[in-house]
């Protein structure tokens, strides 16, 4: 059976979020929004409209009637009843609960944007109940984190990707292409995907003769801005009208780069580097991961190497999230034990950094918790039994949940340093994450000790965690990670690394050497993820962590 996970949309939660709504509308190119409400809430709605920081916001019409036909965006000021009244209107929309009661009615996505402004919703019990029920809904019941949620003064969460997951999930692909009006998609993959027969599996699903497809198979392990720019030119020359990216993180991030370039008719990807600079993108885009690590099918981030400066560039925007993600367990069955282990640790690093870094929020916390539990229960087993679809299916979902978590909360020094080791030494990202995760958590220990203690049941199970004294739980969480690395190393015949010196090339040569540390440290200081790390990090600190990891 194929499960359908509805996208959460974008949630703006906390103080002054009506100001943020104006910014979101600008990013989406909204020109003429209209606000609708019910008669009893007209006065509140008029005040809310005046608080939206949007050009000519004084001209946002507030009405209890039908919206103007030329409006390109609906702002519904009210609760579920108001949303139900306008359910047939297909225009993009935002929903603004104007009371605690309005929020208490919500437990599933009802709009593209949900704006929970604390000027109108203030009961912490209602907020917590909503956050738990909403996450339960979008995770199909997987995310059930125990204990009280920590709700910061404000946060945002975004996942616009509709997800399909199952043992034969690729079967939905023809309908998705038809829904988007795609007749000539460009399919992106690498030679390994073709050799493993996975491209053939995808092509079989769309081979009814109604489509004309083009395939680009030469995406390298560490894709680059040059590769993205070249593919974008081919896309335009062939007059493609949609993108399907099937592969690991490099392929999916390449797909995001092409998605950006062709939607904006850009010639140079580097021009869009940074955070929240990318406007709404229109090209149909479907992401099909073949590893269970990056979560790239749902994240708002893409990491792509800069050909000229030998560094990895970060692109961040909710507008980079694909329209659809397809998790088909058949696509990861052929993944070798070593790649299963390091991609699984990549997903675990996403979840742990999402839970402990400065951008954490109660939605990302619940997603991260669920991902940790799934990895605990299925990673080692998938390494031992690669063909077991239950383990494969659950690891794919863990990667996805972790991707949703860190895409909202962002990551810290594990990725700050790991990106740079990958860029300088050209080694697999998952290997870097495996090695750097325990020492990085130790570096941040003073700031995150309570969070590591809280996470122990997710890492080792409730029963095991219950027998450990409270003051020892945080250290036991890090110990559990080291144990996991050691076990995975044993089960992959030594290929899974515990230290940087264990990361080797195709002929067994060491890929990371101490003489690389200065360049790695200098590169890391320019990585955007450094600002979300709980502790400050300078050049000497990075050198120290690299030495400890070696």
N, C-alpha and C positions, 0 to 999 in steps of 0.2 A: 504494500500500500504506500502511496506517495502522500506525505503530509504537506499541507500548505500553511506556512507561517505568514500572517499578515504583517506588513511593515508597521513599525511604531510611529513613523513620521518623525516630526521634530517637536520636542517638548521643551518649552521655556518655563522654568519653574522658579518662583521666588520673587525677590524685590525688583521693582521697576521693570518687569518683563514686558510691559506694553511698549516701552522705549525699544527693547530688543526686537519686538514684532515689526516695528518700522524698518529696522535694519534688515531683517529677514526678507521683507517684501521688496526692498531695494535690490537685494541679491538675486531675487527671482524675476526682476524686471517688471514688477507690478506697476501698472499705470493708473488704474481707476478702481480702487477697492470700494465696496459698499458694505455698511454694517447693518445687520438685521437683529432685531430683538423682539421680545414680547411686551405688551403694553405695561405690565407691572414693573418692568425693568428699564423703561425708557430713560428715566433720569440718570440711572447708573450708566447706561450705555452711552449717553451723550458725553458724560464725564470721561468715560473710558476712551471714546473716540478722540477727545481733545488731548489725551495723554500719549497717543501714538505718535512717535517721532517719525513723521513721514512728510515728504514735500507736499505742501498744500493740504496738510492733514485737516485743516478746518473745513475742507470741502468734502470730507468723507461723509456721505449721506447716511443718516441713521433712520431706519424705518421699521415699521411692523408689517409692511406690505411686501410685495414681490420686489426683488432688486432690479435696478435698471438693466436693460438688455445688454448695454455696452460695458457693463462692469466686468472686469477680468479677474476679480478675486472677491470672495465673500468672507466677511468677518461676522461670525455668529456669536452674539453676546448673550449667553444663557446656558442652558444645560441640555440634557439628552432630548427633551421634548422638542426644543427648537431645532436641534440637529435632525431629528426624525422628520419634522415638517418639511425640511429642504433636502431630504435624502436623494431625491430624484435629480437635483441640480448637479451637473458634473463639473462645474467650475472648481478650481482649487479653492481651499478654504482654511480659515483659522477658527478655532472654537475657544471662547473666553468664558469660563465659568465665573459668574458674578456673585456667587455665594458658596458657603460650605456645602449647602445642600446640592447645588449643581455639581460640585466635584464628587460628592458621595454617590452620584448616579452613574459615574463613569468607571468602567472596568475594562474597556477595550478601545482600540483606535477608532475614532469617529471623524477625524479630519487630518489634513496634511500637516497642520500646525495646531498644537494645543498650548494655550498660554495660561498658566496658572500664576496669576499675579497676587502676591500676598496682601495687597490692598483690598482684595475681595474675598480671598480664601485664607483663613488664619488658624483654623483648628488643627493642631498638630496630629490629633488622632485621626481625623478625616484624611489628612495628607498621607499618613502612613498606610492607612487602609487602602487608599487609592493606589499608592505606589506598589504595594504588594499584589493587589488584584490585577493591575495593569501589566506588570511584569509576568505574572502567572499566565495571563492571556497571551502575550506575544511570544512566550517561550514554550507554549503548549504544556504548561504545568511543570516544566523542568526546573525552573528557578524558584526554590523554596528555602531561602536562607533563614536560619534561626536567629533569635535575638532581636533586639530593637534596632531599627534602621537609624543611621546618622543622617539627618537632613540638614544640609548646609543652607546658608541664607539664600543662595541662588545657584542654579546650575542649568545646563542645557544637555539634551540627549537627542541624538538623531540616528535613525535607521530608516531609510526610504526604500530599501531593497526588499522586494517580495521574494520569499524563499520557498523552494520545493525540495523536499528531502525524502529519500527512500531507496529501496534496492533497485528500482527501475525508474528513477526520477527523470531520466533523460526523455522519457516518453511525452513529457509535457512540452518539449521544445517546439514542435511544429505549431501548436496552438499559440504559444507565446510570440513566435515570429509573425503569425497571421494577425494576432491582436495588435501588434505594432506596425503592421503594414510592410514588413521587410520582405523584399523579393530577391535581393542580391547581397547576402551578408558576406563580410570578410571574416574568415575564421583564423584566429591566431593560436599558434601552439609552438612547441619546439620539437626537435628531432626525436627526443626521448619519448614524447607522447605518441608520435607516429609509430616508432619502433615497438612500443608496448601494445599497439592495437587500439589505443583509446580514441584516436582520431577516427578510425574506422567505425568504432562503436557509435560515436556521435553522428557521423555521416549517414549511417544506416537509418537513423531516426528521421532524417530530413530528405531522404532520397526518393520522394514520391514524384519527382519531375516538375514540381511547381516552383522550385527555386533554382536560381543560378548562383553557385557559390564560388568564391575565391579563397585560397588558403595560403597563408604565410607561415612557413614551418621553421624559419631560421632564427628564432629568438634565443639569444645566448643566456647562460645561467645568470649573469648579472647584466640585465638589460640596461641600455643607455639612452641618453637624449638623442644621439645620432640615429639609433635604431628606430626610435619612436618617430622621429621626423621623416625618415625614409618610408616607413610603413604608411604614414599619413599621406605622403605624396602618391603612393600606390593606390590608396583608398580613393583618392579624388580622381586619379586617372582611370580607374576601373568603374567609377560611378557606383561604388557600393553604397548601401543604404542602411547598414546596421553592422554591429560588431558582436562576434561570439568569441570569447577568450577561454580556452580550455588548457589548464596547466597549473603549475605551482605559482608561488608568489611573483616571480619575475615575469611570467606570462600575463598574469592578471594585472600587475602594475603597468606593464607595457600597454595592455588594453585600455587602462585608464588614461594613459598619456595620449594614445591615439584618439580616444573618446573626446578628450579636451581639445586637441589640435583640430580635428575635423569639424567639431561642433562650432568652434570659434573661428574657423578658417585661419588658424595660426600656422606660421611656418617654423617657429622656433619654440620648443617646449620650455626652455629655460626661462623665458620671459614671464612665466606664470608661477615661478617658484614662490613658496611662502604659504601663509595661512589666510584662508577666507578671502582670497582675491579672485576666485573663479566664479563667474556668473552662471546662471542656469544653462545646462547643456541639453541639447535636443536629440542627439543621435541615439537610436535604440541600442542598448548595451546589455548583453547577457554574460554573466561570469559563471564558469563551470570549473571549480577547483578539483585538482587531482592529487592534492596532498591535504593533510589535516593539520595545518600549522599557522598559516598567515591570517586566515579569516578575511582575506582581501576582498572576497565577494560581498562583504557588507561594510567594510571600513570606508572612512572618508579620507584616508591617507594613501599616498603612493610614494614609494621610495625608488628613485631611478638614478643611476650613476651619470655623473657629468663627464663626458668624454674629455673635455679640455682641462679640467681642474682636478681630476682623479679624486673625486669626493662623491658622496651620495647626497642627492637633493631631495628634500621633503616637500611634497605638495599636499595641502590639507584643505578640504572643503566638503561639506555635505553634498555638494553638487557633483562630486566624483563617485558617489555611490551608484552602482549599477541599477538598472531597472529590475533585473531578476538575478537570483542566484540559484543554481541547481546543485544539490548534494546527492550524488548517485554513488552508493557504496561500491558498485562494480569498478569505479574509476580509481579506487585506492587499493584494491585487492592485490595488484601486481607490484605495489610499492615495496622495495626490499626492507628487511628489518632495520638496517641502519638509517635509512631515510624516514622510516616510520618513527624511529626513536627521536631523531633530532627535530623533526617537524612537530612531533608531540610536545617536546620540551619548548619549542618556539611558542606554541599555543599556551603552555603553562606559564611561560614568562609574561605573555600578554595579560593573562588573568591575574597573576601576582602583582605585576606593576600597576595594573588598573586598580587593584584593591588597596595599594599602599602609597600611590603617588598623589601629588597635590591636587590633581583635577578630579579625584574620585567623587562619586555621587551615589545616591541610593539605588538608582537603576543599574549603573555599571557594577556596583557591589554585588547585587543579586545575580547578574549575568556571570560575573567572575567566579562567584562561589559555585554556581552550577557547573561551570567549565572545569574547575579544579576537581570536583567530585567525579565527573565523567572521566577525566584523565587518570585520576587515581584508580578507577575501577577497570579501565579498558586499555591503557597504553601498553603496559607490560604484556598483557594477554595478546594484544594485536601483534606485538613483536614476535611472540612465540607462535601464534597461529594466524599468519597473514591472510588466509582465506576466509576467516570467520567474519561474516557480514554483520553480526551484532556488534562486535568490537569496532569494525570499520565505520558503521553507521553512527555509533555514539562518539567516536573520535572526531568525525566530521562535524557533528553538532557541537562538540566541545570547542573546536576551533572557531566555529561560527559565533558562539556565545561569547568567547573570549575576544573575538574581533569586534563585536558590538560593544563590549565593555571598554576596551582600550581606545576604540575610535572616539568614544565620548570623554573618557578620563585622561587619555594620553598615557605615555610611558616615561620612564626615567633613565637612570644611568646604565642599566643593563643594555638598553638599546643605544644610548649615547655612545658607549664604548664599543658595543657590538657592531653597530653600523660602520664604525671607523676601522675596526679589525677587518671586517669584510671588504671595505673599500681599499685598504692598503695591501692586504695580504691575499685578497681574492679567494676567500674560503666561505663555505656554506654558512648562511645566516643562523640556521638552527644549531649548528655546532657552537657558534659563539654564544648563543643564548644559554645553552646547556652549561657551559663552563662558567660564564659570568654571573649567572643568577645567584648562587649561594654567596660568593664574596661581596656582591653588590648589596644584598640584603643585610649582610653583616656590617657593611660600611654605613648603611642607613639605620642601623639597629636602634639607636637611642630615640630616634624620631618615630619609628614604626613598631616598636616592641608590642604595644597593645593590639595592633592589627595582626601581627604575626601570631600572637597567642590566640586571637579570635579565629584565625584561619586553620588552626591545627586539626579540628574535627574534619574539615573538608579534605585535608591532605592525608590523614591516616585513619579516618573513621571515628565515629562518635564514641564507640566503646574503648578503643585504644586511647584516645585523647582524654577520656574521663578518668583514666588511671594515672595521669601525669599531674604533678603539683602545678598550681597556677603559675608560680614564679618561673617554672622551667618550660612552659609551653612555647614561648616564642623561639627559644633556642632549639627546641625539638622540631619546630617547623623547618628550620634551616637544615637540621640534621636529616630530616625526612627527604629533603631534596638531594642532599649528598648521597643518601642511600639509594634513591631512585636512579641517579646517574651511575652509581657503581653497579647496580643490578642490570641496567641497560647496557653498560659496557660488557658485562659478562655474557649477556644474551645476544650481543652482536659480534662476538668473537674479537672484542677489543676495539671495534671501530667507533663506538660511541665515546666521545671524549669526556674525561673528568677534568683535564687541565688543558691549557692552550698548547702545551708541547705534544699533546695527544692528537692534535688536528694535523692530519697528513695529506699529502697529495696523492695522485694516482699510483705513484711508484713507491709509496711509503715514506717519502721525504717529508721532513717537518715543514709546515707551511707558515707557522708564526714563530718568529725568532726574537730574542730580546733586543737586537739592534733595530727592530721595527717599532719599538715602543715609543720613542720620541715622536715619530711621524704620526702614529696612531693617536697619541695624546693631543697633539696639535690639531689634528683633524676633528677629534671628538669635541674640542672646545667650541667648534662652529656648528655642532649638531643642535637642531631646534629642541630636541627632547630634553636637553639638559635643564631647561627652566622648570620642568615639572618634577624634578627629583627632590625628595624631602630634605636632603642635606645639600649644601653648596659643594661644588666640585671644581677644583682648579687643576692645573697641569700636573703638579706634584702628586695630588690625590689620585689622578688617573694612572700615573706611573706606578704608584704604590699598589693599586688594585690589579694592574697588569702583572706586576711581579708576584703578587700573592696567587694569581690565577695560573701562573706558569708552572 
